[in-house]
């Protein structure tokens, strides 16, 4: 997501993609910022299936404003590449969440499991 002010803002999307023989995607919405701006407060959000969820591959899209679960504070790290400025945060030991665009779609695999 390119923009002149690349610092995350309330309402921004972050996503992580993970899995070994299944690809899963989790989405997070920024619901707050710390005073220093070095961390974001995020909540998980729901997604919609854009294709048949029983198939081997499902296209999904995040649904803005459908937060659920606890608010978590996550320390940002700069993952800029070239002129594109992006941020990420560590979700757990095996995945990071990256700034995304609300209009993008993601492909999830797993033959009907875990979507």
Buried (B, 14 or more C-beta within 10 A) or exposed (E): BEEEEBEBEEEBBBBBBBBEEEBBBBBBBBBEBEEEEEBBBBBBBEBEBEEEEEEEEBBBBBBBEBBEEEEBEBEBEEBEEEEEBBBBBBBEEEBBBBBBEBEEBBEBBBEEEEB
